[in-house]
Amino acid sequence: MFKKILSIALAIAMIASLCVVFASCDDEKKAPSKEDFKLGVILLHDEFSTYDLNFMNGINAAKEALGLTDAQVIFKKNIPESNACYEAACDLVDEGCNIIFADSFGHEDYMIKAAREFPDVEFCHATGTKAHTEGLENFHNAFAAIYQGRYLAGVAAGMKLNEMINAGDISAAEAKMGYVGAFTYAEVISGYTSFYLGAKSVCPSVTMDVQFTGSWYDETAEKTTALALIKGGCVLISQHADSMGAPTACEENGIPNVSYNGSTLEDCPETFIVSSRIDWSPYIQYIVNQVLEGEDIAVDWTGTIETGSVVLTDINTAVAAAGTVDKIAEVKEALKTGKLNVFDTATEGFITVKNGSALTTYKADVDTDAAFTPDTEVVKDGYFHESEYRSAPYFDVRIDGITLLNEDYGD
């Protein structure tokens, strides 16, 4: 009798262990074969937008590095920030895509809608803010610490201002930059502030005017805005907008220009200095490899200089100040090692708010809600911890030295 009971117990134990094995097998991600894999890409505009072209270049570079064919990467271009994004995502699912990637902030809610409907497909979104609070296993955000690149580009701008001061072209008090911004979002604020701080690190007298266009891509508005900044006394122009409007205005008026998302050297050889950009190839390679290996994709991923995600174009030495290449290399190394933090709050007078007050504490809106309620302390250890609690920027501090000419425009 005892042997019979023991045999039954052993049988039950074996069945239980098999159930655990089968359950764990069911829980494993089913990795597609490389031959069957497909990546879908949703773009706000097309190759005529410097923003979208930069994504296309990064994705095509990743495709080559991964050995994927043209047929395995499907682009959906000119997809607005509306339900058209959800529809495009559904089309890409129907076409057999294992990963669907969208490149614009306003695509996020529609990507989340699709992610809920298709749990077996991975949805990855650039510049978004909600992945870490949505709790969806197949929805992911990604961005890069582009404020590092903006800061480096600002150093190049500051050196150019110093050259102009030393040559007698302008006085120290006239070292005013202009910045063409799209919207008054944290991403734009983080970008123009880091650019300004880079310039200030080498040219202490610099100031900056910012004017917003209310659009990511409007060549006429961007050119008109750049011209207005030049007329207002700005002697160097940069931008966070996606057309050739501002660089063209600079070239036509002999004003030094720091562009964004790629070099404008070919069209603006007399004024282009340098450009910062995000290289999306490392992230695309990462997410594809994770899926092919049946591994999880990070909920929030932030690329850096170290990952090869934050890069500068070659410096146009014909326009840049002498010594710019060496100075950029020096500052870049300091950023990589952590010796330098872009949003340094410890150095007296570097970042001040409200007429000279030091920035000693700040709660940022990291866990985004409808009211944009501040929820996370982000100033500690002597600097503002940008893009560390989520990938998308949340630096939205108004600091001294920067004048917003139309602050409420584009909200």
C-alpha positions in Angstrom: 0.0 0.0 0.0 2.8 2.4 0.9 4.5 1.7 -2.5 1.3 2.4 -4.3 0.9 5.8 -2.5 4.5 6.6 -3.2 4.1 5.8 -6.9 1.0 8.1 -7.1 2.9 10.9 -5.3 5.8 10.6 -7.7 3.5 10.6 -10.7 1.8 13.7 -9.4 5.2 15.4 -8.8 6.3 14.6 -12.3 3.1 15.9 -13.8 3.5 19.1 -11.8 7.1 19.6 -12.9 6.0 19.1 -16.5 3.3 21.7 -16.1 5.9 24.1 -14.8 8.2 23.4 -17.8 5.4 23.8 -20.3 4.2 27.0 -18.6 7.7 28.4 -18.7 7.9 27.5 -22.4 4.6 29.3 -23.0 6.0 32.4 -21.2 9.1 32.6 -23.3 9.0 35.1 -26.1 8.8 33.4 -29.5 11.7 34.8 -31.5 11.2 35.1 -35.3 13.8 33.8 -37.6 16.0 36.5 -39.1 14.7 35.7 -42.6 11.1 36.2 -41.5 11.7 39.3 -39.4 10.2 42.7 -40.5 10.5 46.2 -39.0 7.8 48.8 -39.6 8.7 52.5 -39.4 6.1 55.3 -39.0 7.5 58.8 -40.0 5.8 62.2 -39.4 7.2 63.6 -42.6 9.6 62.3 -45.2 13.2 62.8 -46.4 12.6 66.5 -47.0 12.4 67.0 -43.2 15.8 67.0 -41.6 14.2 65.4 -38.5 12.7 62.4 -40.4 15.7 62.1 -42.8 17.9 61.6 -39.7 15.7 58.7 -38.6 15.7 57.2 -42.1 19.5 57.4 -42.2 19.9 55.7 -38.8 17.4 53.0 -39.7 19.1 52.3 -43.0 22.5 52.2 -41.3 21.1 49.6 -38.8 19.5 47.6 -41.7 22.9 47.3 -43.3 24.7 46.5 -40.1 22.1 43.8 -39.3 22.1 42.3 -42.8 18.4 42.9 -43.4 17.0 43.3 -46.9 15.0 46.3 -48.2 11.9 44.2 -48.0 12.3 43.7 -44.3 12.1 47.4 -43.5 8.8 49.0 -44.4 8.5 52.9 -44.2 5.2 54.7 -43.7 5.9 58.3 -44.5 3.9 61.5 -43.9 1.8 60.0 -41.1 0.2 62.8 -39.0 -0.2 62.7 -35.2 -3.7 61.4 -35.4 -5.6 58.2 -35.7 -3.8 57.8 -39.0 -0.8 56.6 -37.0 -2.9 53.8 -35.4 -4.2 52.9 -38.9 -0.6 52.8 -40.2 0.4 50.6 -37.3 -2.4 48.2 -38.1 -1.3 48.0 -41.7 2.2 47.2 -40.6 0.9 44.4 -38.4 -1.0 43.0 -41.4 2.3 43.1 -43.4 3.9 40.9 -40.8 6.1 43.4 -38.9 7.5 42.2 -35.6 8.5 45.7 -34.4 6.8 48.9 -35.2 8.7 52.1 -34.5 7.2 55.7 -34.7 9.3 58.9 -34.6 7.1 61.7 -33.4 5.9 62.8 -30.0 2.2 63.1 -31.0 2.2 59.5 -32.3 2.4 58.1 -28.8 -1.3 57.6 -27.9 -2.0 56.0 -31.2 0.9 53.6 -30.8 -0.3 52.7 -27.3 -3.8 52.0 -28.8 -2.2 49.6 -31.3 0.0 48.0 -28.7 -3.0 47.1 -26.6 -4.7 45.5 -29.6 -1.6 43.6 -30.8 0.2 42.2 -27.8 2.5 39.9 -29.9 4.0 42.9 -31.7 6.6 45.2 -30.1 5.8 48.9 -30.4 8.7 51.4 -29.9 8.3 55.1 -29.9 10.8 57.9 -30.0 10.4 61.0 -27.7 7.5 59.6 -25.8 6.8 59.8 -22.1 4.3 57.2 -21.1 5.9 53.7 -21.4 7.2 53.7 -17.9 3.7 54.3 -16.5 1.5 52.5 -19.0 2.5 49.0 -17.8 2.4 47.5 -21.3 5.0 44.8 -21.9 5.1 45.5 -25.7 5.3 49.3 -25.6 8.6 51.1 -25.2 10.0 54.7 -25.3 13.5 55.7 -26.5 15.4 58.9 -26.8 19.0 60.1 -26.4 20.8 62.6 -24.2 21.0 65.0 -27.1 21.5 67.8 -24.6 25.1 66.6 -24.5 25.4 67.2 -28.3 23.6 70.5 -28.0 26.0 71.6 -25.3 29.0 70.6 -27.5 27.5 72.6 -30.4 27.0 75.5 -28.0 30.7 75.4 -27.2 31.5 75.8 -30.9 29.0 78.7 -31.0 30.6 80.4 -28.0 34.1 80.1 -29.5 32.8 81.7 -32.7 31.4 84.6 -30.6 34.7 85.0 -28.9 36.4 85.2 -32.3 34.0 87.9 -33.4 34.6 89.8 -30.2 38.4 89.6 -30.5 38.2 90.7 -34.1 36.2 93.8 -33.1 33.2 92.7 -35.2 31.0 92.8 -32.1 31.4 93.9 -28.5 31.1 91.4 -25.6 27.7 92.9 -24.8 26.6 92.2 -28.4 27.2 88.5 -28.2 23.6 87.6 -28.6 22.5 84.3 -30.2 19.1 83.6 -31.7 17.3 80.3 -31.5 14.4 79.1 -33.7 12.2 76.7 -31.6 9.3 74.7 -32.7 7.1 74.4 -29.5 7.5 75.3 -25.8 7.9 71.6 -24.9 10.5 70.3 -22.5 12.4 68.7 -25.3 12.9 72.1 -27.0 13.6 73.9 -23.7 16.2 71.3 -22.7 17.8 71.6 -26.2 18.0 75.4 -26.3 19.1 75.7 -22.7 22.0 73.1 -23.1 23.1 74.9 -26.3 23.1 78.2 -24.4 25.0 76.7 -21.5 27.7 75.3 -23.8 28.2 78.8 -25.3 28.2 80.4 -21.9 30.9 78.0 -20.7 33.4 79.7 -23.1 31.8 83.1 -23.7 30.4 84.4 -20.3 28.7 87.5 -21.8 26.5 85.5 -24.2 22.7 86.0 -24.1 20.1 84.3 -26.3 16.7 85.2 -27.7 14.3 82.3 -28.5 11.3 82.6 -30.8 8.8 79.7 -31.5 7.1 78.8 -34.7 4.4 76.5 -33.5 5.4 73.8 -35.9 8.0 71.1 -36.2 8.3 71.7 -40.0 7.5 75.0 -41.7 10.2 76.3 -43.9 8.6 79.7 -44.4 8.0 80.3 -40.7 11.4 79.1 -39.7 13.1 81.4 -42.2 10.9 84.3 -41.2 11.7 83.7 -37.6 15.5 83.5 -38.2 15.3 86.8 -40.1 13.4 88.4 -37.3 16.1 87.2 -34.8 18.8 88.6 -37.0 17.0 91.9 -37.3 16.7 91.9 -33.5 20.5 91.9 -33.2 21.3 88.2 -33.0 24.7 87.5 -34.5 24.6 83.7 -34.5 21.5 81.4 -35.1 20.7 77.9 -34.1 17.4 75.9 -34.2 15.2 73.1 -33.0 13.0 72.9 -36.1 13.2 70.6 -39.1 13.6 72.5 -42.3 16.3 74.4 -44.1 14.5 77.7 -43.4 16.9 79.1 -40.7 20.2 77.9 -42.2 19.1 79.4 -45.6 18.3 82.8 -43.9 21.8 82.7 -42.3 23.6 81.9 -45.5 21.8 84.7 -47.3 22.7 87.2 -44.6 26.2 86.0 -43.7 25.3 85.0 -40.1 27.0 82.0 -38.5 24.7 79.0 -38.0 24.6 75.9 -35.9 22.1 73.5 -37.4 20.4 70.4 -36.1 19.9 66.8 -37.4 22.6 67.0 -40.0 25.2 69.0 -41.9 24.0 71.9 -44.0 27.6 72.5 -45.4 26.6 71.7 -49.0 23.9 74.4 -49.1 25.5 76.8 -46.5 29.3 76.7 -46.9 29.9 80.2 -45.8 27.9 80.1 -42.5 27.6 76.5 -41.3 29.7 75.7 -38.2 28.5 72.3 -36.9 25.3 70.3 -36.2 24.4 67.9 -33.4 22.1 64.9 -34.0 20.9 61.7 -32.6 22.2 58.6 -34.4 19.3 56.1 -34.2 21.2 53.2 -35.6 22.4 51.9 -32.2 18.8 51.7 -30.8 17.4 50.1 -33.9 20.1 47.5 -33.8 19.4 46.9 -30.1 15.6 46.4 -30.5 16.0 44.1 -33.5 18.6 41.9 -31.8 16.5 41.7 -28.6 13.5 40.5 -30.6 15.6 38.0 -32.7 17.0 36.6 -29.5 13.6 36.4 -27.7 14.7 39.0 -25.1 12.8 41.9 -23.6 13.2 45.5 -24.9 13.9 48.1 -22.2 10.8 50.1 -21.3 12.8 53.3 -21.4 16.1 53.6 -23.3 18.4 56.6 -23.3 21.3 56.7 -25.7 24.4 58.7 -24.9 27.7 59.7 -26.3 29.1 56.4 -25.0 26.5 54.4 -26.9 27.2 56.3 -30.1 23.8 57.8 -30.1 24.8 61.5 -29.6 27.0 62.7 -32.3 28.3 65.9 -34.0 28.8 66.4 -37.7 32.3 67.3 -38.9 33.1 70.9 -37.9 33.3 73.3 -40.8 36.8 74.7 -40.0 36.4 77.3 -42.8 33.8 79.1 -40.6 34.4 77.8 -37.0 36.8 79.6 -34.8 40.4 78.3 -34.6 40.8 75.7 -32.0 37.2 74.5 -32.0 38.0 70.9 -33.0 40.4 70.5 -30.1 38.1 72.2 -27.6 35.1 70.0 -28.6 37.2 66.9 -28.1 38.2 68.1 -24.6 34.7 68.9 -23.5 33.3 65.6 -25.1 35.8 63.6 -23.0 34.7 65.5 -19.8 31.1 64.6 -20.6 31.9 61.0 -21.2 33.8 60.6 -17.9 31.2 62.5 -15.9 33.7 65.2 -14.9 31.3 67.7 -16.6 27.5 67.7 -16.3 25.6 69.8 -18.8 23.0 71.1 -16.3 25.6 71.9 -13.5 23.9 73.5 -10.5 27.0 73.4 -8.2 29.1 76.0 -10.1 28.2 79.4 -8.8 26.4 81.5 -11.3 26.4 78.9 -14.1 22.6 78.2 -13.9 20.6 80.9 -12.2 16.8 81.5 -12.2 14.8 84.6 -11.4 17.5 87.2 -11.5 20.5 85.4 -10.0 19.0 82.7 -7.7 20.8 79.4 -7.7 18.9 76.3 -8.8 19.1 74.1 -5.7 15.9 72.1 -6.0 13.4 71.3 -8.7 10.5 68.9 -9.1 9.9 67.8 -12.7 6.9 66.2 -14.4 8.4 62.8 -15.1 5.3 60.6 -14.7 3.2 62.6 -17.1 -0.4 63.4 -16.3 -3.0 65.6 -17.9 -2.1 68.5 -15.6 1.7 68.0 -16.1 2.0 67.8 -12.3 5.6 67.9 -11.0 6.4 64.6 -9.2 10.1 63.9 -9.1 13.0 65.8 -7.4 15.7 66.0 -10.1 18.3 68.3 -8.7 20.9 66.5 -6.6 24.6 65.8 -6.5 25.2 69.2 -8.0 23.3 68.9 -11.2 19.9 68.5 -12.9 19.4 64.8 -13.7 18.0 65.1 -17.2 16.7 62.0 -19.1 17.7 59.7 -16.2 14.2 59.0 -14.8 12.7 58.5 -18.3 14.3 58.8 -21.7 12.3 61.9 -23.0 13.6 65.3 -21.7 11.8 66.9 -18.8 14.1 69.9 -18.2 11.7 72.9 -18.5 13.4 75.5 -16.4 13.5 79.1 -17.5 17.0 80.3 -16.7 18.6 83.7 -16.7 20.3 84.9 -19.9 17.6 83.5 -22.2 14.7 85.7 -23.4 11.6 84.0 -24.8 10.1 86.4 -27.4 6.8 84.6 -27.7 6.7 82.3 -24.7 3.0 81.4 -25.0 3.1 80.7 -28.7 2.9 77.0 -29.6 1.7 75.7 -26.3 
